[in-house]
Amino acid sequence: MSDNNINTKDFIIGTLIGGIVGAAAALLSAPKSGKELRSDLNQQAGVVKDKTSQFRESAVERSTDFANRAKEKSSTIYKQVSDQSNNLVSKIKDRNLESEENEALHTQADADVENFQQDLNDHFSEEEPASMENPTKP
């Protein structure tokens, strides 16, 4: 794309220079009086000035359009990357929280199991002597 823009630019510059040289050669080789020649030169200079002004305006318009599109694209890309990175950070935080919650639940479950086993042991150890003393009592 860059080579295409350079070739187009070179072509336009070559056309302008060729047009100026051709117009000057035609004016200078034509059999006219000095006054007519100066008038024609002024007229051609005006035409060249108008064309270069149009070329400049077109170039400014295109460069402004290109700059706006580049800003728009970069803004869109920035937003997408920002959103994706925020989503990734959020997922990582969620997984860390889940991991911490799972660890806490696991620790609590272990403690509950140990407490339950201790309660069972305490309960059965208290009942054994009573049942041993009166084996005939229902």
Backbone bond lengths (Angstrom), bond angles and torsions (degrees), N, CA, C in turn:
res aa  C-N    CA-C-N  psi(-1)  N-CA   C-N-CA  omega(-1)  CA-C   N-CA-C  phi
1 M - - - 1.436 - - 1.508 110.38 -
2 S 1.310 117.30 -38.39 1.458 122.50 -179.84 1.526 110.27 -65.33
3 D 1.345 117.42 -40.62 1.458 120.61 178.70 1.513 110.35 -65.52
4 N 1.320 117.69 -36.73 1.452 122.01 178.94 1.525 110.33 -64.31
5 N 1.337 117.77 -41.71 1.463 121.17 178.38 1.516 110.67 -65.49
6 I 1.325 117.72 -39.49 1.458 121.01 179.28 1.520 109.53 -66.54
7 N 1.330 118.41 -42.56 1.460 121.31 178.88 1.521 110.82 -63.74
8 T 1.295 118.48 -40.34 1.463 122.30 177.99 1.517 110.16 -65.19
9 K 1.307 116.89 -43.41 1.471 121.72 178.99 1.519 110.00 -62.42
10 D 1.322 117.30 -46.44 1.462 121.21 179.20 1.521 111.18 -61.73
11 F 1.330 116.45 -40.50 1.455 120.39 179.17 1.527 111.32 -63.03
12 I 1.319 116.55 -44.67 1.473 120.41 -178.97 1.520 110.44 -65.35
13 I 1.312 116.87 -43.59 1.475 120.10 178.61 1.527 110.02 -62.99
14 G 1.324 116.97 -43.59 1.470 121.05 178.41 1.508 111.83 -62.27
15 T 1.324 116.36 -39.95 1.466 120.50 178.55 1.528 110.75 -63.97
16 L 1.339 116.25 -44.58 1.464 119.71 179.29 1.532 111.37 -62.51
17 I 1.314 115.97 -46.16 1.477 119.11 -179.19 1.523 110.00 -65.73
18 G 1.334 117.08 -42.81 1.470 120.64 178.22 1.515 111.39 -62.11
19 G 1.325 116.85 -40.30 1.467 120.25 178.29 1.519 111.88 -64.52
20 I 1.328 115.78 -41.15 1.470 119.70 179.57 1.527 110.28 -65.66
21 V 1.324 116.71 -47.32 1.471 120.59 -179.47 1.525 110.23 -63.40
22 G 1.328 117.05 -43.38 1.468 120.68 179.68 1.520 111.64 -63.52
23 A 1.337 116.12 -43.08 1.469 119.29 179.46 1.522 110.82 -65.19
24 A 1.334 116.45 -42.05 1.467 119.62 179.22 1.522 110.58 -64.55
25 A 1.332 117.23 -41.71 1.470 120.27 179.21 1.520 110.81 -64.48
26 A 1.322 116.99 -42.17 1.471 120.18 179.98 1.515 110.74 -65.20
27 L 1.320 117.19 -40.79 1.458 120.42 -179.12 1.531 111.78 -68.60
28 L 1.316 114.56 -41.81 1.463 118.20 -177.08 1.527 112.43 -74.45
29 S 1.301 118.38 -26.82 1.462 120.10 -178.82 1.526 112.45 -89.28
30 A 1.320 116.98 -13.94 1.467 120.25 179.78 1.529 109.71 -74.68
31 P 1.310 115.98 140.71 1.484 119.24 179.51 1.529 111.18 -78.87
32 K 1.335 115.28 88.25 1.457 120.16 -179.84 1.520 108.34 -129.52
33 S 1.313 114.01 163.22 1.463 118.75 176.78 1.527 108.53 -76.25
34 G 1.298 117.69 166.42 1.463 123.38 -179.04 1.519 111.84 -59.97
35 K 1.356 115.01 -41.02 1.455 119.32 -178.72 1.528 110.45 -65.64
36 E 1.325 118.10 -44.19 1.460 122.39 178.81 1.533 110.51 -65.57
37 L 1.333 114.96 -40.06 1.447 119.78 179.76 1.532 111.08 -63.19
38 R 1.332 117.18 -44.88 1.470 120.79 178.19 1.533 110.52 -63.46
39 S 1.297 117.39 -39.63 1.461 121.60 178.38 1.529 110.35 -63.40
40 D 1.321 116.59 -44.98 1.464 120.25 178.54 1.530 111.22 -64.65
41 L 1.343 116.42 -40.59 1.462 120.08 177.94 1.524 110.86 -62.30
42 N 1.340 116.72 -43.44 1.471 120.79 177.73 1.527 110.95 -62.32
43 Q 1.334 114.57 -40.88 1.457 118.94 179.96 1.537 109.82 -64.90
44 Q 1.312 117.37 -46.30 1.458 121.11 179.70 1.536 111.03 -65.44
45 A 1.341 116.20 -36.77 1.469 119.68 177.15 1.527 109.81 -63.06
46 G 1.323 116.67 -38.33 1.471 121.05 176.73 1.521 111.43 -63.94
47 V 1.349 115.50 -41.65 1.468 119.89 178.96 1.532 109.73 -63.31
48 V 1.354 116.18 -45.35 1.460 120.28 179.13 1.525 110.46 -62.63
49 K 1.342 116.01 -41.12 1.469 120.07 179.00 1.520 110.41 -62.04
50 D 1.337 117.13 -43.62 1.460 120.76 178.87 1.534 111.63 -62.97
51 K 1.335 115.81 -42.78 1.466 119.32 -179.05 1.525 111.08 -66.62
52 T 1.332 117.58 -41.43 1.462 119.41 178.76 1.531 110.52 -67.62
53 S 1.326 117.20 -34.61 1.460 120.63 176.68 1.530 109.91 -64.86
54 Q 1.321 116.15 -42.96 1.465 119.91 177.51 1.526 110.80 -63.77
55 F 1.332 116.14 -41.60 1.462 120.63 178.67 1.522 110.11 -62.51
56 R 1.334 117.19 -43.27 1.462 121.47 179.38 1.525 110.26 -63.07
57 E 1.327 117.08 -46.21 1.466 120.64 179.18 1.527 111.27 -61.01
58 S 1.317 116.21 -41.35 1.460 120.58 178.24 1.524 110.33 -63.75
59 A 1.333 116.30 -42.92 1.470 120.00 179.81 1.531 110.68 -64.51
60 V 1.326 117.04 -42.97 1.468 120.86 179.08 1.527 109.96 -63.39
61 E 1.329 116.29 -43.44 1.464 120.44 -179.84 1.533 110.87 -62.73
62 R 1.328 115.81 -44.63 1.469 119.42 -179.95 1.521 111.22 -66.06
63 S 1.328 116.82 -42.00 1.469 118.96 -179.32 1.531 110.84 -67.14
64 T 1.323 117.04 -37.39 1.467 120.15 176.46 1.525 110.62 -64.92
65 D 1.332 115.50 -43.01 1.466 120.00 177.86 1.524 110.49 -62.33
66 F 1.323 116.21 -44.14 1.465 120.64 178.79 1.527 110.82 -62.37
67 A 1.341 116.81 -43.74 1.471 120.45 179.49 1.525 110.77 -62.68
68 N 1.320 117.04 -41.52 1.472 120.59 179.03 1.525 111.42 -64.62
69 R 1.342 116.22 -42.46 1.464 118.99 178.51 1.526 110.60 -65.55
70 A 1.335 116.53 -38.83 1.468 119.87 179.07 1.529 110.38 -64.31
71 K 1.335 117.25 -42.48 1.466 120.80 177.76 1.523 110.58 -62.35
72 E 1.321 115.49 -43.23 1.460 121.15 -179.23 1.533 110.58 -62.78
73 K 1.321 116.18 -47.05 1.472 120.65 179.64 1.522 110.79 -63.70
74 S 1.337 116.47 -45.06 1.467 118.77 -178.33 1.525 110.38 -66.61
75 S 1.318 117.47 -35.36 1.463 120.76 176.58 1.526 110.33 -64.57
76 T 1.324 116.33 -43.12 1.464 120.96 178.87 1.526 110.33 -63.50
77 I 1.320 116.79 -45.30 1.465 120.90 179.40 1.515 110.14 -63.56
78 Y 1.335 117.39 -43.17 1.469 121.29 178.79 1.523 110.23 -59.38
79 K 1.341 116.56 -44.34 1.464 120.30 -179.48 1.523 110.54 -63.75
80 Q 1.333 117.20 -43.09 1.465 120.04 -179.92 1.527 111.03 -63.36
81 V 1.330 116.46 -45.68 1.468 120.02 -179.92 1.522 110.05 -64.17
82 S 1.329 116.46 -41.48 1.460 120.57 179.27 1.527 110.91 -63.08
83 D 1.326 116.83 -45.26 1.463 120.65 178.91 1.528 111.23 -62.11
84 Q 1.319 116.08 -44.65 1.465 119.61 -179.48 1.527 111.29 -65.12
85 S 1.325 117.20 -40.56 1.465 118.98 179.51 1.531 110.50 -68.64
86 N 1.328 117.36 -37.68 1.465 119.76 176.10 1.524 111.00 -63.75
87 N 1.335 116.72 -41.68 1.465 120.17 177.47 1.526 110.93 -62.24
88 L 1.319 116.02 -42.47 1.463 120.02 -179.93 1.529 110.99 -64.33
89 V 1.334 116.47 -44.66 1.463 120.25 178.52 1.530 109.93 -61.86
90 S 1.328 116.25 -41.28 1.465 120.61 179.53 1.528 110.88 -63.20
91 K 1.334 117.02 -42.70 1.462 120.27 178.98 1.521 111.10 -63.85
92 I 1.328 115.91 -41.73 1.468 119.75 179.36 1.526 109.94 -63.53
93 K 1.332 117.09 -43.94 1.471 120.38 178.54 1.519 110.70 -62.55
94 D 1.344 116.37 -42.74 1.468 119.94 179.01 1.523 110.96 -61.16
95 R 1.318 116.24 -42.94 1.465 119.18 179.91 1.518 111.06 -66.99
96 N 1.333 116.79 -37.70 1.463 119.38 176.86 1.524 110.55 -63.92
97 L 1.350 115.90 -42.53 1.465 119.36 177.78 1.522 110.81 -63.65
98 E 1.342 116.05 -43.88 1.462 119.42 178.43 1.518 109.98 -60.62
99 S 1.306 116.23 -42.22 1.462 120.45 179.65 1.523 110.75 -62.78
100 E 1.339 116.13 -43.81 1.465 119.91 178.43 1.521 110.93 -66.21
101 E 1.347 116.70 -40.63 1.459 120.51 178.48 1.527 110.22 -64.60
102 N 1.328 116.83 -42.91 1.462 120.49 178.71 1.527 110.80 -62.38
103 E 1.317 115.85 -41.20 1.470 119.92 178.74 1.527 110.15 -63.46
104 A 1.338 116.37 -42.89 1.461 120.22 179.51 1.533 110.54 -65.46
105 L 1.332 117.07 -42.48 1.464 120.46 178.31 1.523 110.82 -64.19
106 H 1.313 116.33 -40.64 1.465 120.82 178.79 1.533 110.70 -62.82
107 T 1.319 115.29 -44.60 1.466 120.13 178.66 1.523 110.23 -62.99
108 Q 1.323 117.07 -43.91 1.465 121.35 179.07 1.517 110.77 -64.12
109 A 1.339 117.08 -41.51 1.464 119.96 179.01 1.520 110.61 -63.45
110 D 1.337 116.49 -41.93 1.471 119.31 176.90 1.528 110.95 -59.83
111 A 1.313 116.33 -43.91 1.469 120.79 179.84 1.524 110.33 -64.68
112 D 1.332 117.47 -41.54 1.465 121.10 179.05 1.527 111.08 -63.53
113 V 1.338 116.32 -41.77 1.468 119.96 178.26 1.519 109.99 -63.21
114 E 1.314 117.20 -44.68 1.476 120.40 179.01 1.526 110.93 -62.11
115 N 1.332 117.08 -43.42 1.471 120.90 178.12 1.527 110.99 -62.19
116 F 1.335 116.09 -42.96 1.463 120.35 179.47 1.527 110.68 -62.85
117 Q 1.333 115.49 -44.68 1.466 118.49 178.06 1.525 111.24 -62.60
118 Q 1.304 116.27 -39.54 1.474 120.01 178.70 1.524 110.44 -65.33
119 D 1.356 116.08 -41.99 1.467 119.81 178.16 1.525 110.57 -62.73
120 L 1.344 116.61 -42.09 1.463 119.77 177.83 1.521 111.03 -62.89
121 N 1.300 115.42 -45.43 1.468 119.28 178.74 1.523 110.98 -61.02
122 D 1.343 115.78 -43.58 1.463 119.46 179.41 1.529 110.43 -64.31
123 H 1.312 116.94 -42.81 1.459 121.48 -177.88 1.533 111.39 -64.14
124 F 1.316 115.50 -47.78 1.471 118.71 -178.66 1.525 112.33 -72.26
125 S 1.304 117.11 -29.78 1.466 118.41 179.04 1.524 110.68 -72.31
126 E 1.336 119.03 -27.23 1.463 122.29 177.18 1.524 110.61 -76.89
127 E 1.318 120.00 -33.43 1.460 123.44 -176.94 1.519 112.62 -78.52
128 E 1.297 118.81 -29.44 1.467 121.08 -175.60 1.526 112.93 -60.32
129 P 1.291 119.96 -47.82 1.462 117.25 -179.25 1.529 112.58 -63.74
130 A 1.309 119.49 -34.75 1.466 121.79 -179.91 1.505 110.27 -67.13
131 S 1.294 118.13 -40.62 1.463 120.32 -179.18 1.516 111.70 -73.65
132 M 1.299 117.51 -23.83 1.448 121.36 178.65 1.535 110.43 -76.72
133 E 1.328 118.35 -33.81 1.455 121.36 -176.23 1.528 110.94 -70.47
134 N 1.332 118.88 -42.36 1.459 122.59 -178.13 1.527 109.23 -120.19
135 P 1.294 117.28 79.66 1.459 117.92 -178.72 1.523 111.65 -71.10
136 T 1.337 119.64 -20.99 1.462 121.22 -178.06 1.515 112.20 -87.82
137 K 1.291 118.00 -17.88 1.475 119.80 -179.93 1.516 108.88 -74.64
138 P 1.349 112.57 133.31 1.466 114.83 178.74 1.496 113.26 -75.78
